[in-house]
Amino acid sequence: MNKRFFIPASILLLSVLALPAFSQKFPGFSKSKTGLFYKTYKTGADTITPRTGNYVEFDMVYSGKSHGKDSVFFDSRKQDKPGPVKFFLPPPVFRGDLNEGIAMLAKGDSGVFIVNADSLIFKTFRMKRRPEGIDSNSYFTFRLHLISFITQESMIFKEETDIKKYVQDSNITVRPNGMGLYIIESHPGAGAKIDSGCQVTMNYKVTLLDGKVLFSTYERPEPVTFEFGKKIDTPGFEFAVTTLKKGSKAKFIVPSNLAFGRKGSGSLVAPYQTIVYDVEILDVKTKAEFEAAQTEKQKSDQMKSDSLKNAEPILLEKYIKDNNIKAKPLPSGLYYIPVVTGTGPRAEAGKTVKVHYTGKLLNGKVFDSSKERNTPIEFMLGRSQVIKGWDEGIALMNQGGKATLIIPSAIAYGERDMSVIPPYSTLVFEVELVEVK
């Protein structure tokens, strides 16, 4: 059994998946020489079965009795992210291991396997004690459908074939280096060379050979900056970057032995899968140059922040005057302007409230609205789950009430830059207290 896959589910598996003792009698099941109980169903056309080391892919359901009722506890087709189980088939770690059962199935076949709980607990999961509610006579039932399997040799051969096809289809004439890494520089850089300790600013996109995008800084507000020499990505990528200079644009074709290799990377990158990088080096600075630039940026940011801070009370005063607001600010600075008096329960600290809102800046720009989503926000009042101005303002309302809250930055987001909300921004909220519970 594959320890890497099954251990994350072991708590669920071992806490509720135990079957009562069957006195080692399972009508209708055959028993292997090692003690594995099984039923197999020949539904595929193939006759060749997987061996240890093959990469197997199968659907799996396991079930059992919980509180006397039959229940399904895991179904690979019905998870949040449904998909088959995949791993390199290891050798059995005990007599009657499920791995023996997987090796009984040809492509397209199905099987049901009953496995001793103690063996799984102590030999596969390597737990020190049996979970409560499971005794030495407990068993787990697994239902498998083998979708496919492939040898490691075949996977390596397929990767080599896929690379050759990609290179040919892309009209790439550059030869790989001695490691098998392709570095195709479409625009040579003329600036500083990249070496250890440099601060590199770059945009890059990571794809598979079929064009599937795994990651891209182009979809982010800013390019990425990192200290070269520290681990940032795959070994192939890190080596290829050393060949570039400021201003370079290049493509790297990184074979799996220089990327994620036999293990792959989660659900994104399969084992023995080649990675393609499209890279643009925007800037290269020495560590001293970078630190000086950061200091200058911090000074600039501080000057901007001070300017916004000084401007806030002036802009707020103008807004109050222009909108003929007669309400006086509370000690916190909050302006509470009732629009409709609610007749329902009072909002109090510790109660859960539902609120519809539209949030605006003083210039009238809407930055968020629950009404557009048709879903009110729900939170517990007085527990700092929202900004201070909300906790204070909503607590002045009754269910069904409507109000306008003018909230200075000191009881909103302060000096923080919230992207759509600049630092030191006074916020205007039109709120409706939908429910108090």
VOGU-3710 file (C-alpha; in Angstrom, 3 decimals, decimal comma):
1> mnkrffipas> 0,000/0,000/0,000  1,303/3,468/-0,789  2,140/5,154/2,494  2,337/8,625/0,954  -1,254/8,478/-0,241  -2,943/6,660/2,571  -1,422/8,291/5,638  -3,296/11,647/5,199  -6,548/9,708/5,341  -5,419/7,408/8,140
11> illlsvlalp> -7,189/9,215/10,962  -10,552/8,920/9,220  -9,718/5,456/8,029  -8,759/4,119/11,404  -11,354/5,905/13,503  -14,511/4,897/11,685  -13,645/2,258/9,125  -13,422/-0,828/11,289  -15,531/-3,823/10,432  -16,614/-6,231/13,160
21> afsqkfpgfs> -14,825/-9,541/13,346  -15,939/-12,076/10,760  -14,161/-15,030/12,368  -11,960/-15,001/9,247  -14,958/-16,130/7,152  -16,002/-14,016/4,181  -18,539/-15,892/2,038  -17,931/-15,462/-1,671  -14,347/-14,276/-1,249  -11,243/-16,185/-2,268
31> ksktglfykt> -8,178/-16,201/-0,080  -4,645/-15,818/-1,379  -1,690/-17,738/0,024  -0,692/-14,663/2,007  -4,135/-14,255/3,600  -5,667/-11,539/1,398  -9,421/-11,995/0,869  -10,465/-10,913/-2,612  -13,022/-10,909/-5,403  -11,905/-9,867/-8,865
41> yktgadtitp> -14,073/-8,947/-11,830  -12,647/-9,285/-15,330  -14,056/-6,236/-17,117  -11,061/-5,206/-19,230  -9,610/-6,734/-22,381  -5,983/-6,789/-21,155  -4,420/-9,699/-19,311  -1,118/-8,130/-18,192  -1,111/-7,016/-14,563  1,075/-4,367/-12,877
51> rtgnyvefdm> 4,316/-5,134/-11,104  6,111/-3,471/-8,226  7,466/-0,124/-9,418  4,743/0,435/-12,026  2,807/3,705/-11,901  -0,805/2,716/-11,201  -3,976/4,769/-11,540  -7,253/3,573/-10,089  -10,589/4,588/-8,612  -11,023/3,536/-5,010
61> vysgkshgkd> -13,891/3,292/-2,539  -13,508/2,020/0,985  -16,334/1,286/3,336  -17,256/-0,475/6,537  -19,566/-0,499/9,501  -19,840/2,494/11,809  -22,150/2,242/14,785  -23,633/-0,885/13,220  -24,387/0,783/9,883  -22,673/0,208/6,535
71> svffdsrkqd> -21,092/3,447/5,375  -18,846/4,671/2,572  -15,989/6,686/4,039  -13,974/7,541/0,942  -14,707/7,657/-2,770  -12,006/8,983/-5,087  -14,692/10,091/-7,544  -16,628/12,149/-5,003  -14,007/14,263/-3,241  -13,768/18,055/-3,346
81> kpgpvkfflp> -11,300/17,477/-6,160  -12,392/14,144/-7,612  -9,796/12,086/-9,377  -8,146/8,680/-9,380  -5,525/7,537/-6,907  -2,043/7,490/-8,472  1,290/6,186/-7,190  4,221/3,910/-7,912  3,221/0,464/-6,691  5,474/-0,567/-3,779
91> ppvfrgdlne> 6,057/-4,164/-2,746  3,700/-5,581/-0,097  4,823/-4,697/3,415  2,927/-7,557/5,073  1,203/-10,787/4,144  -2,227/-9,959/2,745  -1,327/-6,354/1,853  -3,647/-4,444/-0,517  -0,686/-3,942/-2,865  -0,928/-7,651/-3,620
101> giamlakgds> -4,542/-7,121/-4,657  -3,698/-4,229/-6,984  -1,207/-6,511/-8,708  -4,029/-9,002/-9,421  -5,876/-6,566/-11,691  -5,326/-5,932/-15,372  -6,227/-2,605/-16,978  -9,999/-2,129/-16,747  -10,507/-4,825/-14,105  -12,175/-4,323/-10,734
111> gvfivnadsl> -11,754/-6,007/-7,383  -12,886/-6,049/-3,761  -10,257/-6,699/-1,087  -10,560/-7,240/2,654  -7,436/-6,336/4,618  -6,582/-6,951/8,277  -6,739/-3,716/10,297  -3,823/-4,514/12,605  -1,493/-5,048/9,669  -2,431/-1,676/8,201
121> ifktfrmkrr> -2,168/0,084/11,551  1,163/-1,272/12,681  2,993/-2,202/9,463  1,769/0,291/6,857  0,866/3,300/8,993  3,473/2,366/11,642  1,302/3,564/14,481  2,295/2,614/18,007  -1,161/1,760/19,243  -4,499/0,644/17,882
131> pegidsnsyf> -7,124/3,453/17,759  -10,069/3,169/20,131  -12,895/1,018/18,805  -10,686/-1,203/16,648  -9,696/-4,656/17,822  -7,405/-7,317/16,410  -10,291/-8,895/14,455  -11,212/-5,715/12,537  -10,903/-5,492/8,758  -11,049/-2,816/6,066
141> tfrlhlisfi> -12,777/-3,285/2,710  -11,396/-1,683/-0,468  -13,160/-1,574/-3,851  -10,808/-0,796/-6,723  -11,104/-0,232/-10,467  -7,720/-0,208/-12,220  -7,734/2,497/-14,876  -4,174/2,080/-16,141  -0,570/1,353/-15,260  2,760/2,033/-16,885
151> tqesmifkee> 6,372/1,083/-16,218  8,957/3,669/-15,224  10,913/2,815/-18,370  7,855/3,605/-20,477  7,325/6,891/-18,669  10,928/7,934/-19,302  10,665/6,933/-22,965  7,385/8,854/-23,317  8,944/11,967/-21,817  11,851/11,815/-24,268
161> tdikkyvqds> 9,423/11,359/-27,161  7,258/14,262/-25,983  10,287/16,571/-25,728  11,435/15,705/-29,252  7,947/16,362/-30,624  7,689/19,685/-28,769  11,084/20,810/-30,058  10,183/19,798/-33,611  6,718/21,373/-33,539  8,139/24,599/-32,079
171> nitvrpngmg> 10,909/24,772/-34,716  13,565/24,916/-32,006  17,062/24,510/-33,427  19,021/25,035/-30,200  20,638/21,843/-28,939  20,286/20,734/-25,308  23,281/21,110/-23,033  25,026/18,162/-21,415  22,307/17,889/-18,765  19,534/17,718/-21,352
181> lyiieshpga> 18,411/21,296/-20,582  17,260/23,536/-23,450  18,004/27,272/-23,082  16,518/29,249/-25,974  17,355/32,952/-25,614  15,089/34,921/-27,950  16,426/38,318/-26,836  19,971/38,479/-25,414  20,407/40,770/-22,433  23,026/43,503/-22,315
191> gakidsgcqv> 22,900/44,344/-18,635  24,383/42,885/-15,493  25,038/39,154/-15,352  23,185/37,087/-12,800  25,225/35,425/-10,085  24,896/34,491/-6,434  23,673/37,307/-4,185  22,112/39,342/-6,966  18,572/40,602/-6,542  16,705/39,561/-9,688
201> tmnykvtlld> 13,398/41,024/-10,777  11,649/38,971/-13,412  8,417/37,860/-14,978  8,009/34,224/-15,870  5,411/31,690/-16,880  5,548/27,969/-16,124  3,755/25,505/-18,395  3,695/21,859/-19,362  4,570/20,700/-22,851  0,870/20,669/-23,751
211> gkvlfstyer> 0,596/24,369/-22,886  -1,185/23,985/-19,548  -0,205/26,955/-17,374  0,973/26,048/-13,870  2,022/29,513/-12,709  2,521/32,994/-14,118  3,734/36,253/-12,593  2,125/38,058/-15,534  -1,226/37,529/-13,804  0,032/39,325/-10,683
221> pepvtfefgk> 0,212/43,059/-10,029  4,002/43,014/-9,698  6,858/40,883/-11,059  8,744/38,676/-8,633  12,021/39,732/-6,990  14,281/37,204/-5,330  17,850/36,777/-4,154  19,589/34,535/-6,625  21,502/31,715/-5,004  18,654/30,810/-2,676
231> kidtpgfefa> 16,328/28,031/-3,752  13,405/29,438/-5,708  12,350/26,762/-8,182  13,560/23,617/-9,915  17,320/22,901/-10,290  17,027/23,229/-14,080  15,424/26,646/-13,819  17,989/27,884/-11,311  20,897/26,779/-13,517  19,393/28,254/-16,692
241> vttlkkgska> 18,897/31,668/-15,068  22,675/31,936/-14,493  23,155/32,113/-18,271  21,018/35,269/-18,585  21,554/39,003/-18,086  19,359/41,995/-17,410  17,078/42,410/-20,424  17,200/38,742/-21,464  14,122/36,925/-22,714  14,351/33,151/-22,921
251> kfivpsnlaf> 12,589/29,831/-22,878  13,815/26,907/-20,783  12,791/23,329/-21,488  13,545/21,487/-18,261  13,341/17,667/-18,316  11,950/15,938/-15,242  15,374/14,884/-13,920  16,060/18,620/-13,423  12,509/19,407/-12,301  10,188/17,268/-10,157
261> grkgsgslva> 11,484/13,883/-11,285  9,856/10,621/-10,333  7,701/12,143/-7,609  6,072/14,902/-9,623  4,447/17,786/-7,775  1,029/17,084/-6,294  -1,841/17,128/-8,756  -0,161/19,699/-11,022  2,885/17,863/-12,310  2,870/14,130/-12,951
271> pyqtivydve> 5,997/11,989/-12,499  8,533/12,245/-15,323  6,949/15,408/-16,728  8,905/18,133/-18,514  8,467/21,780/-17,470  8,687/24,807/-19,791  9,607/28,290/-18,512  9,185/31,559/-20,414  11,407/34,093/-18,662  11,955/37,840/-18,891
281> ildvktkaef> 14,731/39,389/-16,751  13,601/42,912/-15,890  16,353/43,983/-13,520  19,512/42,712/-11,854  21,037/44,504/-8,877  23,886/43,708/-6,562  22,902/43,242/-2,945  24,203/46,739/-2,105  22,318/48,315/-5,005  19,139/46,510/-4,024
291> eaaqtekqks> 19,376/47,602/-0,385  19,965/51,206/-1,462  16,941/51,027/-3,781  14,820/49,559/-0,998  15,856/52,354/1,356  14,921/54,931/-1,271  11,595/53,193/-1,893  10,835/53,156/1,829  11,506/56,893/2,012  9,233/57,484/-0,971
301> dqmksdslkn> 6,513/55,276/0,479  6,761/57,062/3,828  6,419/60,474/2,156  3,345/59,233/0,280  1,896/57,754/3,468  2,474/61,004/5,398  0,804/62,957/2,600  -2,285/60,705/2,659  -2,417/60,855/6,460  -2,325/64,652/6,466
311> aepillekyi> -4,913/64,858/3,683  -7,488/62,566/5,349  -9,016/65,035/7,840  -9,191/67,720/5,155  -10,986/65,410/2,714  -13,337/64,191/5,478  -14,248/67,741/6,487  -14,978/68,606/2,853  -17,136/65,461/2,452  -19,169/66,327/5,574
321> kdnnikakpl> -19,726/69,876/4,328  -20,500/68,949/0,705  -23,059/66,328/1,781  -24,661/68,612/4,396  -24,190/66,021/7,143  -25,484/67,282/10,487  -24,495/64,279/12,613  -21,618/64,773/15,045  -18,782/62,269/15,275  -18,713/59,859/18,210
331> psglyyipvv> -15,584/59,864/20,458  -13,991/57,233/18,181  -14,487/59,481/15,145  -17,350/57,371/13,744  -20,246/59,174/12,104  -23,477/57,223/12,611  -26,366/58,411/10,437  -29,605/56,408/10,877  -31,755/56,053/7,766  -34,414/53,539/8,835
341> tgtgpraeag> -35,016/52,654/12,496  -35,216/48,910/12,949  -37,913/47,354/15,106  -36,311/43,963/15,655  -33,801/42,733/18,244  -30,887/44,996/19,138  -27,447/44,081/17,836  -25,227/43,381/20,837  -21,728/42,065/21,381  -21,675/38,282/21,238
351> ktvkvhytgk> -24,673/38,037/18,911  -24,354/36,896/15,308  -25,562/39,436/12,763  -26,225/39,409/9,028  -25,539/42,696/7,258  -25,985/43,886/3,682  -23,629/46,696/2,755  -22,141/48,877/0,052  -18,696/50,334/0,759  -17,407/53,506/-0,900
361> llngkvfdss> -14,426/55,813/-0,745  -15,001/59,525/-0,136  -14,795/60,102/-3,907  -17,839/57,852/-4,368  -15,978/54,871/-5,806  -17,574/51,573/-4,707  -14,934/49,091/-3,541  -17,238/46,300/-2,334  -20,920/45,403/-2,083  -22,675/42,399/-0,601
371> kerntpiefm> -25,817/43,383/-2,524  -24,078/42,720/-5,831  -23,388/39,184/-4,604  -26,857/38,947/-3,050  -25,216/37,488/0,070  -25,084/39,439/3,348  -21,982/39,182/5,490  -22,406/37,184/8,707  -20,213/37,666/11,760  -20,240/37,742/15,580
381> lgrsqvikgw> -20,428/41,295/16,827  -17,760/42,584/19,180  -15,218/39,863/18,417  -12,961/41,911/16,076  -14,099/39,852/13,091  -14,678/43,125/11,208  -13,111/46,591/11,396  -13,639/48,548/14,637  -15,967/51,042/12,974  -18,312/48,217/12,012
391> degialmnqg> -18,321/46,648/15,478  -19,212/50,048/16,934  -21,696/51,165/14,281  -23,690/47,935/13,902  -24,046/47,752/17,700  -26,151/50,948/17,500  -28,760/49,284/15,275  -31,808/47,048/15,574  -32,774/44,303/13,131  -34,381/45,831/10,055
401> gkatliipsa> -32,531/49,106/10,475  -30,563/50,947/7,816  -27,789/53,460/8,374  -24,781/55,207/6,892  -21,458/54,742/8,648  -18,631/57,170/7,938  -15,531/55,466/9,313  -12,151/57,239/9,561  -9,073/55,150/8,832  -8,138/55,034/12,537
411> iaygerdmsv> -11,052/52,602/13,097  -10,874/51,080/9,605  -7,700/49,912/7,841  -5,317/52,652/8,983  -2,031/52,873/7,131  -2,509/49,504/5,398  -2,752/49,446/1,622  -5,726/47,210/0,814  -5,304/47,584/-2,953  -8,822/48,901/-3,649
421> ippystlvfe> -8,613/50,900/-0,398  -5,555/53,196/-0,205  -3,821/53,897/3,123  -5,483/56,422/5,420  -8,842/56,196/3,663  -12,086/57,258/5,320  -14,789/54,791/4,298  -18,512/55,276/3,774  -20,785/52,272/4,296  -24,481/52,025/3,560
431> velvevk> -25,577/49,161/5,820  -28,746/47,199/6,465  -29,046/44,967/9,526  -30,831/41,952/8,045  -30,839/39,634/11,063  -29,753/39,388/14,696  -29,461/35,951/16,280
//
